Amino acid sequence: MTTAIEPALVADGIAKRFGTREALRGVSLRADGGELVALVGPNGAGKTTLLSILAGIQSADAGNVNRPPRDIGWVPQQTALYGKLTVAENLRLFARLEKVEDPNATVAEMLALTGLDERANDLAGELSGGNRQRVNIALGLLGRQDVLLLDEPTAALDPRQRARVWEFVLGLAARGTTVVYSTHDLQEAARHAQRVVVLADGEVLFEGLPATLGDEVERAGGSHTDFEEAFVAFLRQRGH
Amino acid sequence: MRWLLLKDLRILRRSPALVALLILYPVVLSVLIGFALSAGPDKPKVAFVSLVPPGETAVEVGGQRVDLERYQGPLFESIERVPVDCEGKTALQCEQAAIDEVESGEALAAVIIPEDFATRLGGLQTLALSGPPTIKVVYNADDPVKAAYVEDTLRARLSEANLALSSRFTEAGLSYLDRVVDGGTIDAPGTDGIKILGLRNAERIVERVRSSVTPEQRAELDRVIRFSQLARENLGFSEPLVRSLREPIRVEQVALDGGDTSLSSFAVALAAAVSLMFVTLLLAAAALALEREENTFARLVRGLVSRTSLLLEKAGLAALCSFAICLAMLAGLGLFVDLDWARLPLWLPALAAGGLAFGTLGVAVGALTREVRAASLLCVMLALPLTFLALVPSGSVEPAVYDAARFVSALFPFRPTLDALDAALNDSGGLAGPLLHLAALAVAFGALARVALRRFV
């Protein structure tokens, strides 16, 4: 007898329309506990819309999600913190709003986790882009949810800052946090994701291991040397 | 909500330039508006020359000496007198010197009292047909506003002097009537006194000789006696008539709306309302729009804070800050203007209700514009015309325009806030009506802001 493992996140038939434009057409997604899932696709594919619906920022026109928004951690594409507050004050404010049991202990833990102990009393507005993003991610983790959504977490960061963010995110996944992230950096998707979901024009075109995307391209008569070429060829074969 | 409020206060504390601007701008603006409305224009500069020789400024009116210099006082209170140097000059040169002051721009007008002024004034009570005394006024009409002001001021002051002098002449005229009835001596300039027999004495004389004349002559004398009696009686009736001619129209003033608020007290209410409006509107709108600009709105409303709570927090924060600022401003103004501190318990609900209504309007502006700069601009664009619309006095424009201005004013919190503050500060009317009006507006703008937040992310 086998026991089915309940997926950490299940979204089923999500649809969203902005006026006459269909942003999402019945998108379904699932992610298991501790899994890293990358959402990739061209601009306007619907990645941010899907993540914001999963996070409860926007409502879907159709479809459902197996978790309420409060049970999902969310890190928006643009850093969402108060520039006139210090790093510690930002963390403490949101910890209190999250109603965590011991806000000060949680702040100390997040500062240690993000390696920002020494910058705790610096104003958030005076931090570098990479450090702001680390605070942004820490704010998404305050509620200690076991599912975390990251919308282009390393956009506009230099390679060193990107590496620090990924070190941090991979550590979370290693501790059992399910991470769904969107990215335009295909090398990043191929390197870190256990599963890739390709979205285009609001539809899921592919879902599977990064390596199998190349197989799909070859089956359709195409060729590629790396994941990025496979991705571009795949979209071309599908008329995008 | 408590943590959000503390966060916003901390952010404000760390933005000293913004806070200073937010406080100083409305306070300075409102005090300027208030006192510009309450203070009249400066006294006009007027060159005054009296060519009446010294020692000849008094005239005899009805046996009493009237010194004309007494009537210059009210005029000098209304003008800034520009000295004219007449030393060693003829009357004509002195008059020209006064006119030169006007032409050079030193004075807006010149008032010239001619040499024969007192003589002509005294001549009004004699049969001398020299004509009434005339004061010459020369003024510069380059600036129509100033010219109108000078003209109005001088006309008003000279009317007062005319009225005072006419009272004297009336009394003198009435004393002549008494002499005509009862007999006596009339003092007139240039005479030793004119002896008047009087109707009553004439009547007695005629009655004495009546018995010694023929019946035909007696009948004639009876007609004279009858005429004398009728004349005496009718002249008696003429006294109140002549007195009423002195001031035929009296004015009884009754204020229907607004009680008896003085202009300076109203200016304080106006200054407080303008400050309350600017501080609350700008703070509420900017605080809400800032949540979007910092991208924190989406993070907050996904289960941490409800949208309605967020609106209440921003409107409350703005109302709280403006409440404190306006209270401090009133305390400051109290040093210069007489405020009734016993009415403080009424000021508080007026300030609080006005603050909340402006706060909800502010969050509605912030929710609709979604950007701090656009929100601030819209607040200023709304505030200024609302202030002017609310201050349009009835009768100054066409009735339809006035009704439209009142209607538009009633849709925004400025007019009811001004009414509430005027009632609270100056006891100019009921406070409950404006407070209810403000409560209704707060609910309406709160609902508008809540709807606008749907597309805020």
Interface residues (C-beta under 8 A of the other chain):
Chain A: S52 A55 G56 I57 Q58 P68 P69 R70 W74 P76 Q78 T79 A80 L81 Y82 G83 K84 L85 E89 L93 F94 R96 L97 E98 L123 L139
Chain B: W3 L4 K7 R10 I11 R14 S15 E294 N295 T296 A298 R299 L300 V301 R302 G303 L304 V305 V457
